[in-house]
Amino acid sequence: MSVREIRLFGDPILKTPSAEIRDLASASGLIQDLIDTTSLSGRAGVAATQIGVGLSAFAYNVEGEIGYLINPKITELSGDLVPMEEGCLSVPGLWHQAMRHTVARATGFQLDGSRIEISGEGLMAQALQHEIDHLSGILYLERLEKQERKLAFKALREQAWFTR
């Protein structure tokens, strides 16, 4: 398939909750595009909404582990809620301390209909939370503490790609 263009902050699809995928097998092209798009260097994950598709799926590439989830749900958040350095392909050039749990577990489906569970600590926990937030129409900027959010939006307005 292909590497898809990433939608940027301000695109309405990034604020729109995704729809459940009912026919899993029909999502094979989308899943391949997500994996191809995520496979580029420096990408821990890409949600379908980030490539302009309002369906509930994402791919991840964390520490060499590549995979995907269709219709994912967070089933457990544990460990401390701590500030983690976080960026987003849809908000390029910005990195801020987002509040995330240190451990996360999610379930979802594979193309063949099998249910899968993924859990992780650190970067994997962060990626699960970040990508599933995208599918709910939430950007990481909304997870910032108040003062950090003010700094982020000031920096956002100064980005060359940002349009009003």
N, CA, C and O atoms as a DFTB+ gen file, in Angstrom:
656 C
 N C O
     1  1       0.845      -1.161       0.000
     2  2       0.000       0.000       0.000
     3  2       0.904       1.242       0.000
     4  3       1.761       1.384      -0.872
     5  1       0.707       2.163       1.002
     6  2       1.495       3.386       0.900
     7  2       1.587       4.145       2.212
     8  3       0.777       3.982       3.125
     9  1       2.616       4.985       2.260
    10  2       2.765       5.932       3.366
    11  2       1.799       7.070       3.092
    12  3       1.790       7.639       2.000
    13  1       0.991       7.398       4.080
    14  2      -0.040       8.423       3.896
    15  2       0.380       9.733       4.561
    16  3       1.147       9.737       5.524
    17  1      -0.128      10.828       4.038
    18  2       0.130      12.158       4.591
    19  2      -0.545      12.285       5.956
    20  3      -1.666      11.817       6.153
    21  1       0.150      12.920       6.889
    22  2      -0.374      13.133       8.243
    23  2      -1.189      14.422       8.275
    24  3      -0.730      15.465       7.808
    25  1      -2.386      14.347       8.823
    26  2      -3.235      15.520       8.997
    27  2      -2.698      16.334      10.175
    28  3      -2.242      15.776      11.172
    29  1      -2.759      17.656      10.046
    30  2      -2.185      18.543      11.053
    31  2      -3.256      19.190      11.927
    32  3      -4.429      19.270      11.564
    33  1      -2.804      19.646      13.090
    34  2      -3.660      20.360      14.034
    35  2      -4.519      21.359      13.274
    36  3      -4.028      22.091      12.415
    37  1      -5.795      21.380      13.597
    38  2      -6.731      22.259      12.921
    39  2      -7.634      21.503      11.959
    40  3      -8.720      21.978      11.627
    41  1      -7.198      20.333      11.508
    42  2      -8.038      19.501      10.646
    43  2      -9.155      18.915      11.512
    44  3      -8.870      18.277      12.525
    45  1     -10.413      19.121      11.134
    46  2     -11.536      18.661      11.967
    47  2     -11.542      17.172      12.279
    48  3     -12.074      16.769      13.313
    49  1     -10.967      16.348      11.418
    50  2     -10.998      14.906      11.686
    51  2     -10.223      14.555      12.952
    52  3     -10.508      13.541      13.589
    53  1      -9.256      15.373      13.320
    54  2      -8.466      15.097      14.526
    55  2      -9.267      15.314      15.804
    56  3      -8.881      14.823      16.865
    57  1     -10.361      16.033      15.718
    58  2     -11.212      16.289      16.886
    59  2     -12.507      15.469      16.848
    60  3     -13.383      15.642      17.696
    61  1     -12.618      14.581      15.863
    62  2     -13.835      13.795      15.673
    63  2     -13.606      12.364      16.137
    64  3     -12.683      11.706      15.657
    65  1     -14.427      11.865      17.063
    66  2     -14.286      10.468      17.473
    67  2     -14.462       9.529      16.272
    68  3     -15.320       9.753      15.418
    69  1     -13.651       8.495      16.223
    70  2     -13.680       7.555      15.099
    71  2     -14.832       6.568      15.226
    72  3     -15.354       6.335      16.317
    73  1     -15.213       6.000      14.102
    74  2     -16.279       5.007      14.050
    75  2     -15.686       3.602      14.148
    76  3     -14.581       3.343      13.673
    77  1     -16.429       2.725      14.761
    78  2     -16.021       1.324      14.878
    79  2     -15.963       0.693      13.490
    80  3     -16.784       0.993      12.623
    81  1     -14.990      -0.177      13.294
    82  2     -14.887      -0.933      12.050
    83  2     -15.710      -2.205      12.238
    84  3     -15.408      -3.017      13.113
    85  1     -16.728      -2.377      11.438
    86  2     -17.640      -3.519      11.576
    87  2     -17.173      -4.737      10.764
    88  3     -17.293      -5.874      11.221
    89  1     -16.650      -4.497       9.577
    90  2     -16.153      -5.587       8.733
    91  2     -14.627      -5.545       8.780
    92  3     -13.983      -4.826       8.016
    93  1     -14.069      -6.332       9.693
    94  2     -12.624      -6.270       9.936
    95  2     -11.809      -6.566       8.682
    96  3     -10.828      -5.876       8.404
    97  1     -12.197      -7.565       7.938
    98  2     -11.431      -7.946       6.752
    99  2     -11.359      -6.812       5.735
   100  3     -10.387      -6.719       4.985
   101  1     -12.362      -5.959       5.697
   102  2     -12.367      -4.851       4.734
   103  2     -11.350      -3.768       5.086
   104  3     -11.096      -2.867       4.286
   105  1     -10.777      -3.854       6.265
   106  2      -9.830      -2.833       6.724
   107  2      -8.381      -3.157       6.371
   108  3      -7.475      -2.459       6.827
   109  1      -8.140      -4.187       5.579
   110  2      -6.749      -4.602       5.324
   111  2      -5.917      -3.511       4.658
   112  3      -4.750      -3.333       5.007
   113  1      -6.492      -2.780       3.706
   114  2      -5.755      -1.692       3.057
   115  2      -5.416      -0.580       4.027
   116  3      -4.303      -0.054       4.012
   117  1      -6.375      -0.221       4.873
   118  2      -6.144       0.797       5.902
   119  2      -5.036       0.365       6.851
   120  3      -4.139       1.148       7.162
   121  1      -5.096      -0.884       7.311
   122  2      -4.082      -1.378       8.250
   123  2      -2.700      -1.354       7.609
   124  3      -1.732      -0.952       8.254
   125  1      -2.591      -1.775       6.355
   126  2      -1.290      -1.747       5.684
   127  2      -0.783      -0.318       5.552
   128  3       0.404      -0.066       5.757
   129  1      -1.665       0.626       5.211
   130  2      -1.250       2.030       5.125
   131  2      -0.791       2.546       6.485
   132  3       0.191       3.284       6.564
   133  1      -1.485       2.172       7.552
   134  2      -1.075       2.591       8.902
   135  2       0.298       2.025       9.250
   136  3       1.150       2.742       9.775
   137  1       0.515       0.749       8.961
   138  2       1.818       0.133       9.246
   139  2       2.908       0.809       8.412
   140  3       3.975       1.128       8.936
   141  1       2.654       1.028       7.125
   142  2       3.646       1.690       6.260
   143  2       3.960       3.099       6.767
   144  3       5.118       3.514       6.788
   145  1       2.931       3.823       7.172
   146  2       3.104       5.202       7.639
   147  2       3.833       5.231       8.979
   148  3       4.633       6.131       9.232
   149  1       3.562       4.259       9.826
   150  2       4.211       4.182      11.135
   151  2       5.658       3.704      11.028
   152  3       6.470       3.987      11.908
   153  1       5.979       2.990       9.965
   154  2       7.313       2.396       9.859
   155  2       8.425       3.413       9.614
   156  3       9.602       3.074       9.743
   157  1       8.077       4.647       9.265
   158  2       9.110       5.663       9.070
   159  2       9.794       5.977      10.390
   160  3       9.168       5.915      11.448
   161  1      11.045       6.306      10.333
   162  2      11.852       6.583      11.524
   163  2      11.221       7.656      12.404
   164  3      10.708       8.659      11.908
   165  1      11.265       7.434      13.706
   166  2      10.793       8.412      14.675
   167  2       9.303       8.378      14.935
   168  3       8.767       9.273      15.587
   169  1       8.627       7.360      14.436
   170  2       7.178       7.263      14.610
   171  2       6.841       6.079      15.506
   172  3       7.101       4.928      15.153
   173  1       6.265       6.367      16.657
   174  2       5.864       5.303      17.588
   175  2       4.460       4.799      17.286
   176  3       4.094       3.697      17.696
   177  1       3.675       5.595      16.573
   178  2       2.323       5.167      16.249
   179  2       1.621       6.167      15.357
   180  3       1.977       7.344      15.307
   181  1       0.609       5.670      14.648
   182  2      -0.231       6.513      13.809
   183  2      -1.655       5.989      13.906
   184  3      -1.909       4.803      13.696
   185  1      -2.577       6.883      14.224
   186  2      -3.996       6.546      14.272
   187  2      -4.632       6.834      12.923
   188  3      -4.168       7.702      12.184
   189  1      -5.701       6.103      12.600
   190  2      -6.383       6.283      11.318
   191  2      -6.829       7.729      11.106
   192  3      -6.769       8.239       9.987
   193  1      -7.271       8.382      12.166
   194  2      -7.710       9.777      12.018
   195  2      -6.566      10.673      11.549
   196  3      -6.797      11.666      10.859
   197  1      -5.345      10.328      11.918
   198  2      -4.197      11.143      11.507
   199  2      -3.911      11.053      10.019
   200  3      -3.220      11.910       9.468
   201  1      -4.435      10.024       9.361
   202  2      -4.266       9.933       7.906
   203  2      -5.596      10.208       7.200
   204  3      -5.773       9.880       6.026
   205  1      -6.519      10.814       7.938
   206  2      -7.761      11.272       7.335
   207  2      -8.868      10.244       7.238
   208  3      -9.827      10.430       6.489
   209  1      -8.743       9.151       7.994
   210  2      -9.752       8.101       7.965
   211  2     -10.431       8.042       9.328
   212  3      -9.770       7.825      10.343
   213  1     -11.730       8.232       9.355
   214  2     -12.458       8.290      10.619
   215  2     -12.875       6.947      11.163
   216  3     -13.997       6.786      11.641
   217  1     -11.973       5.971      11.093
   218  2     -12.248       4.631      11.601
   219  2     -11.315       4.295      12.750
   220  3     -10.223       4.852      12.856
   221  1     -11.745       3.387      13.604
   222  2     -11.046       3.081      14.842
   223  2      -9.950       2.024      14.651
   224  3     -10.188       0.826      14.804
   225  1      -8.758       2.493      14.317
   226  2      -7.599       1.614      14.159
   227  2      -6.332       2.445      14.286
   228  3      -6.313       3.634      13.969
   229  1      -5.275       1.794      14.757
   230  2      -3.960       2.438      14.767
   231  2      -2.881       1.383      14.633
   232  3      -3.097       0.205      14.914
   233  1      -1.715       1.832      14.199
   234  2      -0.532       0.980      14.147
   235  2       0.504       1.565      15.085
   236  3       0.514       2.766      15.352
   237  1       1.379       0.697      15.585
   238  2       2.448       1.152      16.476
   239  2       3.772       0.539      16.044
   240  3       3.818      -0.508      15.399
   241  1       4.845       1.223      16.421
   242  2       6.206       0.782      16.156
   243  2       7.040       1.232      17.351
   244  3       7.655       2.299      17.336
   245  1       7.046       0.401      18.379
   246  2       7.704       0.754      19.632
   247  2       8.842      -0.207      19.896
   248  3       8.639      -1.407      20.076
   249  1      10.041       0.342      19.915
   250  2      11.253      -0.431      20.202
   251  2      11.334      -1.684      19.337
   252  3      11.653      -2.772      19.816
   253  1      11.036      -1.501      18.037
   254  2      11.130      -2.591      17.083
   255  2       9.919      -3.500      17.018
   256  3       9.861      -4.378      16.157
   257  1       8.954      -3.316      17.898
   258  2       7.731      -4.116      17.874
   259  2       6.685      -3.367      17.049
   260  3       6.265      -2.266      17.406
   261  1       6.278      -3.977      15.952
   262  2       5.316      -3.363      15.047
   263  2       4.012      -4.147      15.111
   264  3       4.014      -5.378      15.086
   265  1       2.911      -3.430      15.192
   266  2       1.618      -4.100      15.231
   267  2       0.499      -3.103      15.034
   268  3       0.728      -1.939      14.706
   269  1      -0.716      -3.581      15.241
   270  2      -1.883      -2.723      15.069
   271  2      -3.021      -3.238      15.937
   272  3      -3.015      -4.383      16.388
   273  1      -3.983      -2.379      16.158
   274  2      -5.219      -2.744      16.847
   275  2      -6.385      -2.121      16.083
   276  3      -6.324      -0.967      15.657
   277  1      -7.430      -2.896      15.922
   278  2      -8.680      -2.419      15.336
   279  2      -9.696      -2.332      16.465
   280  3      -9.788      -3.238      17.293
   281  1     -10.449      -1.257      16.501
   282  2     -11.452      -1.010      17.551
   283  2     -10.845      -1.169      18.953
   284  3     -11.379      -1.906      19.781
   285  1      -9.733      -0.481      19.213
   286  2      -9.047      -0.650      20.500
   287  2      -9.780       0.018      21.653
   288  3     -10.486       1.013      21.490
   289  1      -9.583      -0.568      22.816
   290  2     -10.116      -0.020      24.063
   291  2      -9.039      -0.166      25.128
   292  3      -8.401      -1.213      25.237
   293  1      -8.841       0.885      25.909
   294  2      -7.966       0.785      27.075
   295  2      -8.711      -0.037      28.116
   296  3      -9.857       0.268      28.448
   297  1      -8.071      -1.070      28.630
   298  2      -8.702      -1.898      29.651
   299  2      -8.086      -1.692      31.024
   300  3      -8.682      -2.049      32.040
   301  1      -6.889      -1.115      31.052
   302  2      -6.249      -0.861      32.343
   303  2      -5.225       0.255      32.206
   304  3      -4.428       0.287      31.268
   305  1      -5.269       1.156      33.156
   306  2      -4.232       2.165      33.327
   307  2      -3.779       2.037      34.767
   308  3      -4.592       2.078      35.690
   309  1      -2.475       1.880      34.953
   310  2      -1.968       1.755      36.317
   311  2      -0.587       2.396      36.395
   312  3      -0.105       3.007      35.442
   313  1       0.019       2.238      37.540
   314  2       1.268       2.951      37.760
   315  2       0.950       4.410      38.022
   316  3      -0.209       4.824      38.015
   317  1       1.979       5.162      38.247
   318  2       1.787       6.578      38.537
   319  2       1.336       7.345      37.306
   320  3       1.652       6.970      36.177
   321  1       0.604       8.408      37.529
   322  2       0.276       9.378      36.485
   323  2       1.396      10.415      36.534
   324  3       1.499      11.189      37.486
   325  1       2.237      10.418      35.492
   326  2       3.436      11.257      35.518
   327  2       3.545      12.067      34.227
   328  3       2.996      11.681      33.195
   329  1       4.257      13.190      34.291
   330  2       4.509      13.936      33.053
   331  2       5.531      13.183      32.198
   332  3       6.602      12.808      32.676
   333  1       5.181      12.970      30.929
   334  2       6.080      12.291      29.991
   335  2       6.310      13.213      28.801
   336  3       5.373      13.829      28.293
   337  1       7.537      13.303      28.368
   338  2       7.866      14.092      27.179
   339  2       7.118      13.487      26.005
   340  3       7.263      12.298      25.717
   341  1       6.320      14.300      25.325
   342  2       5.478      13.763      24.263
   343  2       5.383      14.747      23.106
   344  3       5.357      15.963      23.295
   345  1       5.334      14.191      21.917
   346  2       5.115      14.951      20.713
   347  2       4.038      14.259      19.903
   348  3       3.493      13.238      20.321
   349  1       3.734      14.815      18.746
   350  2       2.674      14.251      17.916
   351  2       2.941      14.617      16.461
   352  3       3.281      15.760      16.157
   353  1       2.788      13.662      15.575
   354  2       2.979      13.926      14.147
   355  2       1.994      14.964      13.632
   356  3       2.281      15.657      12.655
   357  1       0.842      15.078      14.273
   358  2      -0.162      16.058      13.856
   359  2       0.093      17.442      14.440
   360  3      -0.606      18.399      14.106
   361  1       1.089      17.546      15.307
   362  2       1.493      18.829      15.892
   363  2       3.026      18.870      15.805
   364  3       3.705      18.897      16.831
   365  1       3.567      18.874      14.581
   366  2       5.016      18.728      14.411
   367  2       5.814      19.870      15.028
   368  3       5.398      21.029      15.035
   369  1       6.977      19.490      15.545
   370  2       7.906      20.481      16.081
   371  2       7.708      20.808      17.549
   372  3       8.516      21.535      18.128
   373  1       6.660      20.294      18.162
   374  2       6.397      20.594      19.570
   375  2       6.551      19.347      20.426
   376  3       6.110      18.261      20.053
   377  1       7.175      19.519      21.562
   378  2       7.324      18.452      22.554
   379  2       6.997      19.057      23.909
   380  3       7.530      20.102      24.281
   381  1       6.114      18.388      24.643
   382  2       5.697      18.890      25.952
   383  2       5.465      17.741      26.912
   384  3       5.374      16.582      26.507
   385  1       5.373      18.073      28.177
   386  2       5.147      17.093      29.239
   387  2       3.655      16.802      29.365
   388  3       2.912      17.603      29.931
   389  1       3.215      15.661      28.842
   390  2       1.818      15.240      28.943
   391  2       1.670      14.278      30.119
   392  3       2.571      13.488      30.400
   393  1       0.554      14.347      30.786
   394  2       0.296      13.454      31.919
   395  2      -0.180      12.093      31.395
   396  3      -1.205      11.997      30.720
   397  1       0.581      11.052      31.718
   398  2       0.285       9.693      31.265
   399  2       0.543       8.696      32.387
   400  3       1.400       8.911      33.244
   401  1      -0.206       7.613      32.367
   402  2       0.052       6.500      33.277
   403  2       1.266       5.734      32.777
   404  3       1.507       5.652      31.572
   405  1       2.029       5.174      33.708
   406  2       3.255       4.474      33.329
   407  2       3.005       3.064      32.807
   408  3       3.892       2.471      32.192
   409  1       1.816       2.520      33.041
   410  2       1.458       1.185      32.569
   411  2       0.079       1.249      31.913
   412  3      -0.842       1.872      32.442
   413  1      -0.051       0.605      30.767
   414  2      -1.339       0.579      30.069
   415  2      -1.555      -0.790      29.437
   416  3      -0.613      -1.488      29.061
   417  1      -2.830      -1.143      29.336
   418  2      -3.236      -2.379      28.673
   419  2      -4.423      -2.033      27.781
   420  3      -5.325      -1.298      28.185
   421  1      -4.410      -2.572      26.560
   422  2      -5.504      -2.326      25.618
   423  2      -5.857      -3.626      24.916
   424  3      -5.018      -4.510      24.741
   425  1      -7.121      -3.720      24.518
   426  2      -7.560      -4.852      23.713
   427  2      -8.130      -4.316      22.409
   428  3      -8.540      -3.160      22.312
   429  1      -8.144      -5.174      21.430
   430  2      -8.704      -4.830      20.136
   431  2      -8.717      -6.074      19.282
   432  3      -8.616      -7.191      19.790
   433  1      -8.840      -5.883      17.997
   434  2      -8.958      -7.011      17.083
   435  2      -7.892      -6.956      16.001
   436  3      -7.323      -5.905      15.705
   437  1      -7.642      -8.120      15.424
   438  2      -6.797      -8.260      14.254
   439  2      -7.709      -8.441      13.038
   440  3      -8.916      -8.627      13.193
   441  1      -7.152      -8.388      11.859
   442  2      -7.946      -8.497      10.637
   443  2      -8.714      -9.813      10.537
   444  3      -9.791      -9.862       9.944
   445  1      -8.162     -10.877      11.114
   446  2      -8.826     -12.182      11.047
   447  2      -9.940     -12.345      12.081
   448  3     -10.556     -13.407      12.175
   449  1     -10.197     -11.285      12.859
   450  2     -11.264     -11.323      13.851
   451  2     -10.813     -11.748      15.239
   452  3     -11.595     -11.696      16.189
   453  1      -9.569     -12.164      15.364
   454  2      -9.091     -12.585      16.680
   455  2      -8.914     -11.367      17.587
   456  3      -8.532     -10.286      17.138
   457  1      -9.200     -11.572      18.871
   458  2      -9.031     -10.524      19.877
   459  2      -7.582     -10.575      20.348
   460  3      -7.013     -11.650      20.540
   461  1      -6.993      -9.389      20.531
   462  2      -5.608      -9.311      20.981
   463  2      -5.514      -8.324      22.130
   464  3      -6.259      -7.346      22.195
   465  1      -4.584      -8.597      23.033
   466  2      -4.335      -7.686      24.154
   467  2      -2.881      -7.258      24.090
   468  3      -1.984      -8.078      23.895
   469  1      -2.663      -5.974      24.256
   470  2      -1.307      -5.418      24.266
   471  2      -1.142      -4.655      25.566
   472  3      -2.015      -3.884      25.965
   473  1      -0.019      -4.878      26.216
   474  2       0.254      -4.117      27.430
   475  2       1.701      -3.664      27.391
   476  3       2.538      -4.239      26.695
   477  1       1.967      -2.629      28.149
   478  2       3.333      -2.155      28.186
   479  2       3.545      -1.091      29.233
   480  3       2.612      -0.546      29.823
   481  1       4.806      -0.828      29.431
   482  2       5.233       0.231      30.338
   483  2       5.972       1.271      29.515
   484  3       6.339       1.027      28.366
   485  1       6.185       2.428      30.114
   486  2       6.979       3.460      29.462
   487  2       6.433       3.870      28.114
   488  3       5.273       4.265      28.001
   489  1       7.279       3.775      27.072
   490  2       6.906       4.241      25.745
   491  2       5.704       3.488      25.180
   492  3       4.851       4.101      24.539
   493  1       5.615       2.176      25.399
   494  2       4.462       1.431      24.885
   495  2       3.187       1.892      25.580
   496  3       2.158       2.068      24.927
   497  1       3.240       2.088      26.888
   498  2       2.061       2.589      27.618
   499  2       1.667       3.964      27.091
   500  3       0.485       4.248      26.898
   501  1       2.640       4.796      26.867
   502  2       2.393       6.141      26.355
   503  2       1.790       6.072      24.954
   504  3       0.835       6.791      24.660
   505  1       2.330       5.226      24.092
   506  2       1.822       5.107      22.722
   507  2       0.377       4.603      22.714
   508  3      -0.447       5.122      21.961
   509  1       0.060       3.617      23.526
   510  2      -1.313       3.110      23.592
   511  2      -2.279       4.222      23.985
   512  3      -3.328       4.396      23.364
   513  1      -1.913       4.971      25.021
   514  2      -2.776       6.060      25.476
   515  2      -2.903       7.148      24.412
   516  3      -3.999       7.648      24.157
   517  1      -1.789       7.511      23.798
   518  2      -1.759       8.582      22.797
   519  2      -2.617       8.230      21.575
   520  3      -3.434       9.039      21.135
   521  1      -2.430       7.024      21.031
   522  2      -3.148       6.640      19.813
   523  2      -4.634       6.426      20.070
   524  3      -5.462       6.798      19.238
   525  1      -4.982       5.840      21.198
   526  2      -6.401       5.646      21.505
   527  2      -7.059       6.987      21.805
   528  3      -8.240       7.168      21.509
   529  1      -6.321       7.928      22.385
   530  2      -6.839       9.297      22.514
   531  2      -7.186       9.860      21.137
   532  3      -8.253      10.449      20.961
   533  1      -6.293       9.685      20.159
   534  2      -6.563      10.181      18.808
   535  2      -7.895       9.646      18.287
   536  3      -8.671      10.383      17.679
   537  1      -8.150       8.381      18.524
   538  2      -9.373       7.758      18.015
   539  2     -10.616       8.272      18.732
   540  3     -11.738       8.086      18.260
   541  1     -10.406       8.923      19.879
   542  2     -11.515       9.555      20.617
   543  2     -11.617      11.047      20.313
   544  3     -12.466      11.740      20.874
   545  1     -10.756      11.542      19.429
   546  2     -10.773      12.961      19.075
   547  2     -10.029      13.834      20.069
   548  3     -10.310      15.027      20.186
   549  1      -9.080      13.242      20.787
   550  2      -8.313      13.964      21.807
   551  2      -6.856      14.068      21.361
   552  3      -6.228      13.061      21.032
   553  1      -6.322      15.291      21.354
   554  2      -4.906      15.499      21.079
   555  2      -4.136      15.600      22.388
   556  3      -4.688      16.004      23.411
   557  1      -2.872      15.236      22.353
   558  2      -2.068      15.228      23.573
   559  2      -2.013      16.587      24.247
   560  3      -1.790      16.664      25.456
   561  1      -2.211      17.663      23.491
   562  2      -2.191      19.006      24.071
   563  2      -3.241      19.139      25.175
   564  3      -3.071      19.926      26.106
   565  1      -4.320      18.371      25.068
   566  2      -5.369      18.398      26.083
   567  2      -4.958      17.687      27.371
   568  3      -5.633      17.826      28.391
   569  1      -3.869      16.933      27.337
   570  2      -3.366      16.214      28.518
   571  2      -2.305      17.013      29.278
   572  3      -1.745      16.535      30.264
   573  1      -2.038      18.224      28.813
   574  2      -1.007      19.044      29.449
   575  2      -1.566      19.768      30.660
   576  3      -2.741      20.131      30.701
   577  1      -0.707      19.970      31.639
   578  2      -1.080      20.797      32.789
   579  2      -1.322      22.221      32.277
   580  3      -0.801      22.598      31.228
   581  1      -2.096      22.999      33.003
   582  2      -2.547      24.317      32.551
   583  2      -1.408      25.217      32.053
   584  3      -1.498      25.772      30.958
   585  1      -0.358      25.364      32.829
   586  2       0.746      26.247      32.438
   587  2       1.480      25.707      31.214
   588  3       1.856      26.469      30.323
   589  1       1.681      24.393      31.174
   590  2       2.340      23.757      30.030
   591  2       1.488      23.941      28.765
   592  3       2.025      24.153      27.678
   593  1       0.170      23.860      28.913
   594  2      -0.736      24.038      27.771
   595  2      -0.631      25.449      27.209
   596  3      -0.643      25.634      25.992
   597  1      -0.529      26.452      28.089
   598  2      -0.369      27.831      27.620
   599  2       0.903      27.975      26.786
   600  3       0.893      28.596      25.724
   601  1       1.989      27.397      27.277
   602  2       3.255      27.440      26.538
   603  2       3.135      26.717      25.200
   604  3       3.660      27.178      24.187
   605  1       2.441      25.584      25.204
   606  2       2.285      24.793      23.980
   607  2       1.512      25.569      22.924
   608  3       1.906      25.581      21.758
   609  1       0.418      26.216      23.313
   610  2      -0.375      26.946      22.324
   611  2       0.337      28.198      21.834
   612  3       0.147      28.609      20.689
   613  1       1.146      28.803      22.679
   614  2       1.959      29.930      22.225
   615  2       2.958      29.440      21.175
   616  3       3.118      30.061      20.124
   617  1       3.627      28.323      21.467
   618  2       4.588      27.752      20.521
   619  2       3.891      27.289      19.241
   620  3       4.443      27.421      18.148
   621  1       2.704      26.757      19.374
   622  2       1.932      26.296      18.219
   623  2       1.672      27.446      17.242
   624  3       1.847      27.291      16.034
   625  1       1.256      28.590      17.770
   626  2       0.967      29.740      16.913
   627  2       2.206      30.248      16.188
   628  3       2.085      30.955      15.188
   629  1       3.388      29.903      16.672
   630  2       4.637      30.360      16.061
   631  2       5.185      29.383      15.012
   632  3       6.186      29.681      14.360
   633  1       4.536      28.211      14.841
   634  2       5.004      27.210      13.893
   635  2       4.712      27.657      12.462
   636  3       3.632      28.176      12.180
   637  1       5.666      27.457      11.566
   638  2       5.508      27.872      10.166
   639  2       4.342      27.161       9.495
   640  3       3.697      27.744       8.624
   641  1       4.051      25.929       9.871
   642  2       2.975      25.171       9.235
   643  2       1.594      25.554       9.745
   644  3       0.587      25.244       9.109
   645  1       1.541      26.230      10.894
   646  2       0.263      26.533      11.525
   647  2      -0.462      27.628      10.752
   648  3       0.103      28.685      10.473
   649  1      -1.714      27.363      10.412
   650  2      -2.537      28.371       9.734
   651  2      -3.744      28.684      10.605
   652  3      -4.273      27.814      11.297
   653  1      -4.162      29.923      10.560
   654  2      -5.305      30.344      11.381
   655  2      -6.567      30.305      10.577
   656  3      -7.638      30.625      11.093
